[in-house]
Amino acid sequence: MDTQGRYDVVIVGGGVSGLSAALVLGRARRNVVVIDAGTPRNAPADAAYGFVTRDGTAPGQLVALARQDLAPYGVEFLDAGAETAREVTEGWSVTTADGRSVEGRHLVLATGLRDVLPAVPGAREAWGRGLLQCPYCHGWEVRDQPLGVLGSSPASLDQALLVRQWSPDVTFFPHTLEPLSTDGERRLRARGVRIAEGRVEGLVLEDGDDDAPRALRGVRLEDGTVQPCTAVFCEPAADAALPLIDDLGCEMRDDGCVATNDIGRTSVDGVWAVGNAADPAAQLVPAAGDAYRVAVAVNAMLVQADCAACLDAEEAVSGGI
């Protein structure tokens, strides 16, 4: 094992939340390393929207710009996946897939999550392009076009009411939520949302190379009919669990994310979680804000520990005289 060094803070995950935490801690003159596998949740999307001054920036470019911002503050990077973690004398040791190891007094999990897509053929191929989650992120780009909402969770009905804000042509596919309640059906129809009958058999994509992104053409129902749609919105399940988090023993919530208190602390002392690792609904701006708040709390804990260490050293010197 190649031990790289010891840091005040080890941050696992180099997306917006992880890099925002690194920026705040770096500016606080903390010794920080970011471990990043380069697989952000928003990688399938062409661009990220709703981030002031960076609206429409490609996810990869957003990360590159953030890394540039960190350059003056001495933040270090390990471009590898974090595989395992273990407790050491003063903090945590994290080992990467390529055998490198770092130690930190505190550990910040900015690992994001894995979207668990509905079991519908074509969902994986269309994800982030024709199959979308957040209308605030992507609704403007498909405004006034024929849109669909897939009934994949109890929140899907409210999502359909929301998507109607971006287009007058919205179809709700109850799918696994069929039959709809009388109240649910009344609300959809009052909002001008059509309701398709029958389960969804699959998403219909334009012909083309399987290795290249293909545009969404519509939704095929079990009776073979195809409802034209430029985009379909759905609410995927969330899964933030990783072997690394299992090693740490962090408590998980029912929604699949890491449980934290109001300042981002997990159930494990010295371990924190930010962004989508702790909140599946966190978009770019709130994820960055959450990371700022957590970084301030982490630094406050480090200051307290540093002060206590100075007092202990002073007492040891006084006692030895």
N, C-alpha and C positions, 0 to 999 in steps of 0.2 A: 504494500500500500504506500502510495506517495503522499505524504502529509504536506499540504501547501502552506499552512500557517494558522495562526489564531487571530480571531477578529472580535470586535465588540458585538457585531451583529452579522449573522448569516441570513441572507434572504434567498428563499427558494422560489424562483419564478421571476422572469424578466419581462412581464407585460407592463401595462400602464400602472397597475397598483404596486407591483414590486419595485419598479423604477422610481415611482413617486416617493415611496418610503425610503429608498436609497438616496434620493436627492435631499430630502429633509435631514436624514442622518449624516450624510456626507457634509452638508453645510453646518451641521452641529459638531463637525470635526471628529466624528466617530470613524473607526476603522471598519469598513463594510465590504463584504463580498456578495455578489449576486450570482447564484447558480441558475442557469437557464438552458433548457433543452431546445428552445426555439420552436415550440409548437403552441402558439397562443390559441385561445378559444375562437377568436375572430379570424383566424387564418383563411377560411374559405371565402370570406367576403372580399369584394373588390375594393371597398373603401369603408372607413369608419366615419360616422356622421354624429353631429350633435356635440362635438367637442370644440368649444369656442377657440378661434384662431387656427384650428386644424380640421375644420369641417370638410369632409370628402377626401381625407388623406388615407392612402393605402395603409393597412395595419403594419406591414413591414417597415414602411417609411416612418410611421409614427414611432416605432421602437427605436429606429436608427437615430431619429432626431432627439429622442429622450436620452439615449446613450451619449450623444454629443453634449447635452446639457450637463451630464454627470462628470465629464472629463476634468474640469478644474478641481474637483473635490476628492480625487484619489480613490474613488470607488473602483474596486476590482471586479473582474468577471471570470467565471468558469463556464465555458460554453459546453455544457454536458447535462445529462439528466441526473437528478439526485435520486439515488437508489435506496439507501439505508440511512438510519439515524440511530445513535445511541447516546445515552447520558454519560458525561465525563465529569471530572472533579468540579469544574466551574462552567457548566453549560452543556453544550451539545456538540457532538461530532457528526458530520454528514459526509457520506461517501458517494461519489459519483459513479456512473456506469463504467467509466474508463479507469477506475481504481484510485482516483485522487480523493483526498480527504481534507476537510477543513473543520476547525473548531470555532464556536462562537459562544459568547456569554448569553446571548439571546438568539432565538431562531424565529424568523418571520415567514409564515407560509403564505406565499402569493401564487399558489400552484393552480389557481383557476379551477375549472371543473370540466367534466365530460358531459356533453348533452346526450341524453338517451332518447333517440328519435323514435317516433311511433313505427311500429312494424308494418310499414307500407312500402311496397316496391317503388323504387325511384327516390325515396326520401333521402338516402345518403348522398346520391349523385346530385340532388338539387339543393342540398343544405347550404345555406349562406348565400344563395343566388336566386333561385326560384322559390325555394321553401325557406321561409323567414320566421323569426320569432318576434322581433320588436318593431311595431309600426312607427315608433318614435325614431328609431334608427334608420329605417328603410322605407317608410310609408311615402315620403315625398317623391322618391324615385319611381314609384309605381302609381302615383296619384291618377285618379280618373280612369284607370284601367280596370278590366274585369279581374276581381280578386276573390280569393276563397279563404275560408278559415276552417281548419280541420278540427273536429271534435275529439281531442286527444286527452283532455283533462277537465276537471270541474271548472277551471278558469276559462275554458275556451269560449263559452257563451259570452262572457263579458269581453273577451278579446274581439269577438265578432262585432259587438256593439261599438267598440273602439275603432276598429278598422274602417267602419262605415264613415268615419270622419275624413278619410282620405279618398274615398271613391263612392259614387252613387250605385256602383255595380258590384255588390258583394253577395256571395253565396256561402251559406253556412252548411258544412257537411257534418251532420251529427255523428256519423261513424259509430264509435263505441259508446257514445252518449245517448243513442237512440233507445227508447223513445224519449223525446223531450217532454219536460213538464208543461202543463198548460200555460203557466206564467212565463216560462222561458220562451215558448213559441210566441206568445203574445208580445213580449218585449222585442223580439227580433223583428217581427212583422211591423210593429209600430215604428221601428227605426229604418224600415225599408230594406231589410236584409232577407234575401230569398232563402228558403230551406230546401235542401236537396233530400231526396228520399233514398234510403238504402245505404249500405256500407260502402266504403271506398275500397276499390280493388287495387288502385295504384295511381301514381303520378305519371303523366304522359310527357315525355321530353322530346325535343326536336331530334331528328336523326343527326348523327355525326360520330366523331371519334369518341370511343368510350373513355379515353384518357383525357379528353378536353371537356371543359364545362359546356353543358348543353342547356339551352333555354327551356323553360317550362312552357308547355302548350296547354295543359289542362289536367282535369281530374277524371279518371275513369271509375265509374260506379259498377257495382256487382252485376247490373243488368246489361253492361257493355256500353252504355251511353257515356259520352265524354262531355263534361262541362268545361268550356273554354275558360282558362285563367292565366293571366300573366304571372301572378305570384299567389302563393298560398301561405298563410300564416298558421303557426301551430305553437303549442306550449309543450316543449319537451321536458322530460323529467331530468333531474340533475344528479350527478354523481361526482363528488369531490374526493372520494376515497382513493388512496394510493398506498402502496406498500410502505412508503416512507411514513405516512400518517399512522398507519397501523403500528409501525415500530414505536412511534412516539406515544401511542395510546390515547390520542385525543378523543374526547367525546364527540359523537356525531349527532346531528339533528335528524328528525324524521324526513326532512326534505333533501337529505343526501349531502348536506354541507357540514363544515366543522362548526361546532357550537362555540360561541364566544360570549363574553360579557359586553357591557356597553363601551368598553375601551379597547376591545379587540383581543383580550386575553383568552386563551383556550383553557381547558380543564387541566392542562399540564403546565407546571411552573416554568417560566422562561420561554414559553412557546406562544406565538401570536398568529392570528390569521386575518388576512385582508382580502378585499375584492371578492371575486366570485367563489373563492374557496370558502368564504363565510356567508355569502349572500348571492343566490343564483340570479337575482334580478338586478344586481349592481351593474349599471352601464358605465361608460368610460369616466364621465365626470364624477359621479358619486364614488366610483372605485378609487379614483385619484384622491378625492377628499377624505375617504375612509383611511387610505394609506397615510396621508398627512397626519391625521389624528392619531393613528396607531404609532407612527414614528415618534411623535412628540411624547407619547406615553412611555415608549420603550426608552427613549433618552432620559426621561425623568427617573425611571427605575435604575438606569445605569448611574446617574448622578448620585442617587441615594446610596447605591452600593459603593461608589467611589469614595463618598464622604465617610461611610462606615469603615472602609478599609483604612483611610487616613487616620481616623480616630483610634482604630485598633493599633496601628503602627505607632502612634504617639504614645498611647498607653504602654505599649511594650517597651519603648525607649525609656519612659519615665520609670517604669517598674524595674528596669535593669540598672538604674543609677544607684 
